[in-house]
Amino acid sequence: MNEGGLATHYQDVRGLLSAKNGMNLYRGCTHGCIYCDSRSKCYQMNHDFEDVEVKRNAPELLENALRRKRSRCMIGTGSMCDPYLPLEKRERLTRRCLEIIDRRGFGFSVITKSDLILRDLDLLNSINKKSKCVVQMTLTTFDENLCRVLEPNVCTTVRRAEVLNILRDEGIPTVAWLSPILPFINDTEENLRGLLDMCREANVKGIICFDMGVTLREGDREYFYQKLDEHFPGMKERYIRTFGNSYSCTSPDHVALMKVFREECTQHNILHTPDSVFAYLNAFEDKQTSEQMSLF
């Protein structure tokens, strides 16, 4: 199928859940984020990144996988591909999988940049009442104009913050990803504090920030540099002079920025070490059993 000049590939896949109970329902992305690691050649995608592969048998595979589970757990999605791409409006793979997770009483964790997730508030609430549903939202820049350059085809940071606030009011826990922080572009204390203020207002449970920087490898690097030439003349040369072909490109202000990050999170009781946030995300909660036990 071709939509808006982009092709959609339908694929029946052999497996869906990873060893850690993660899944990706699509392969490729149309958000257009200039820094996306999923473009890297190591993932061996056999079609253009924007021509998204739809794993059309994903709901059936998920149903079978959950039926075989000896115990319930958290099911995650969004690590390699946003499950709320615009074509999800038509394909509804994410919603169909949510219905299965809800019906079988499993927990759910999702990473997205899209406000389309609000379409599924009914299912998110239903899952969260029985188990735990955590929405993770990626935030990179407080500057709306810069956001439109870095992440051109998805809702901007202000809208994502609105989504976090809606989820807060619904009682659905949230986690923010401050990633990536691009050296010489958004690695400022002003930007960091602006994002942290949004997180604090939304009462996020945790924030994941491995460091103040970005990772680049073959496939991802070339696209990123192309976009730097388009939007930030001279910046590609600065990256090459500073980082060469390094995988990790860490901001020169990393130490100072991480100090601000840790202090703010500690002051406001926000989980902020990767280990603590991932432990929270992976911990399954059986609220129905807990409620029943409390009656005795």
N, C-alpha and C positions, 0 to 999 in steps of 0.2 A: 504494500500500500504506500502511496506517496501523498504526503500532506505538507503544504507550504514549502515545496521544494525539497523536503526531506523524506527519505524512504524509511519504511518500517518493516523490519524483518520478523517473521513469526517462526518460532523455533520450539520444537518439543525437546526438552532436556532430560537427561537420565536421572539426575539428582538435584536436590534443592537445598536442604539444610546442611550447613557445615558441621564440623565436629563440635563447635561451640554454639550450635543452634542459631547461626546467622543465615540469612537468605538474601538474595538479590533477585528481584522479580523482572528487572529490565537490565539490559547491558548497553551502555552508551548513555549519552545525556544531551539535552538541548538547552541547558541553563546558560552555557557559554562562559563559565567562569574561566578566567585567563590562566589560572594557576593549577588546574585540576590534575592531580596525580593519576587519576584513572585513565588519562590519555597515554600513560607510559607504555612503551612497546612490550615490556615484560608481561603484560596481561594478555598479549597475543590476540587482540581483537581482529577479526577478519573482515571487518566492514568499517566504513567511516564512523567516527565517534558520534556524530550527530544523527546518524541513521540507526535509530535505536532498535535493538533486538528485544522482542517481546517473548518471554518464556510462557507460552500460552497454556501449558499443562501444569503450571506452578500450583494452582489451587488443589488439583488432584494429588500431586506429589506431597504437598503439605498435609492434606487430610490423611494420607497413608502413613506419613512419618509420625504424625502426632498420635495416630491410633496405636502405633507400635511402642510408643514411649511407656516405660515402666512407671515413671513419675513425671509430674508436670514441672515446667521450668519456664524461664523467660525465652521468648523468641524475638530475635532482633532483625532489623533490616535497615538499609540505607548506607552501609559502610562503603560500598563501591558505586552505587547508583541511587540517586534520589527516587524513592518510590512514589513521589508525587509530581512527576513530570506532567506537562500539559496533556500528553496522550492518555494519562490515567483517567481523565474525564470520560474518555471513550472506552478504554480497555477494562477499567475497574478491577484489575488484578489485585491491587492492594486492598481494596474494600472486600473482595471475595475472600482473601486470605485472612483479613481481620474477622470476618464472620466465622470462619473456621476456628480461629484462635479463641474467640469469645465463646462459641458453643462448647468447646472442649475444655474451657477453664484454664487455659495457659495465660502467662503474662506476656507483655509486649513492650518492646523498646524500639524506637524509630529515630533515625537522623534525617532531617530535611531542612531545606531552605524555603519551602513553599507554603503559602497560606491555604493551598488546596486541602491541607490536612484538616481544616475546620469542617469540611464536608462530612467527615467521618466522626464528628464529635459524639454522636450517639453510641457508636461502637467503642470508642476510646473510653467513654464514661462507663459503659457496661463492663468492659474488661477491668477497669480500675476498681469497680465495686467488688468484684469477685477475687481479683488478684492485684497486680500492679501494672500500670501502664505509664511509661515514661516517654515524653516527647523531648528529643534533643534537637536544638535549633542552632545552626551555624551562624555566627556573627563575625564579621571581619573588620568593618569600618563604620565609624559613627557618622562619617561624611556621606550624605546621600548622593551627591554628584559623583564622588569617587566610587561608591557602591555600584552605580549604573555602568561604570567602566569595568570594574573588576568582575561583576556578576550581572551581565547585561540582560538576561532573559528570564529573570525570576524576581519576585517581589523584593523590595529594598529593605534595609535594616529597620527602618521605622515601622514598616508593616510587620516584620518578623517580631519586633518587640510587642506590637499590638497582639499578635497571636499568643505570645508568651503570657501576656496579661489576661487574655481570655481564658487560657488554660489554667492559670492561677485561680481565677474566679470560679472555674468549674471544679477545682480541687484535683486537677491532674498534675502530678509532679513533672518538673522540667529540668533539663540540664542544657547548658550552653557550651558550644565549642568556640573558643577564640582561636580560629585557625583558618588560613595562615595569617601571620603578621608579616607583611612583606617589607624587607629592609629598604630604607630610603623612600618608602611610599606611604605606609600606614603605621610605621613603628614609632609612634609618638606617645608621650604620656597623656596628651590631650585626648587622643583617640582611645587609648586604653581606659582612661577614667570615664569617658563617655559610654563605652560599652559596659563597663562594670556598673555604672549607675543604672543602665537599663536592666541588667541582670538582678540588681538589688531590688529595684521596683517590682520586677516580676516574681520575686521571691523564689529564684531558682534553687534547686536542691544542691547542684554542683556545677562547676565550670572546669572544662578540660582545656588545658593549655600546656602542651609539652615544652615549648620554648617560644621565644620571640623570633620567628624566622619562617622559612619555607623550605620544602624539599623539592629538588629538581632532578629528574633523570631522563634518559633518552625518550623522546616522544613528547613528554610533558615540557621539557626545557625548550625545545624548538618552537612549540606553539606559544609558550610564555614570552620568549624573546621576540617573536613576531608581533605580539600584542604590545610589548614594551615599545617597539619601534613605532607602532601606530599611535600610541597614546602618551608615551613618555620619552620623547627624543633624547638620545644620549644615555638613557638608563641601562640599556642592554650592555653597553660598553663598561659602565660602572660595575655592573654585576660581574662581568667577565674579569675585570681588573681585580675585584675584591674576592671573588669566590672561585674563579677558574671553572673547573668541571666538578666541583664538590657536590655531593648529594645534599648535604645540609648547608643551607645558606642562613646563617644566624645574624641577627641584627647586631651592629656594634653597640647598641644600647641595651642589649639583652639583660645584663646584670641589674641595671637600674629599673628596667621595666618589670622584670620578674619580682623584684623587691616590692614594688607597688602592688603588683598582682597578689602576692602572698599576704601582704599586710591588710589589704582591703577585704580579701576573702576571709581571713582569720577574724577580723573585726566584726564581720557580719555573719559569722557561722555558716559559711558556704564551703562545702567540700571542694577541695582544689588540687589535691595530689591525684595523679592518674590512678594509682592503686585504689584509693578510697572511693573515687567516683565509679570506677569499673566494678568494684565490689558491690556498690549500691545497685548499679544497673543489672548485674547478674543475679542478684538475690531474689529468688521467687518468694512471693507472699501469698498465702492461702487465707484470704480474709473470711471466706465462708466458714471454714473449719474453726478459725479463731473466734468468730461470733457464736458458733454453736457451743464451743467449749466454755465461753463466758457465761452461758446460761446455766451451767451446772456448778 
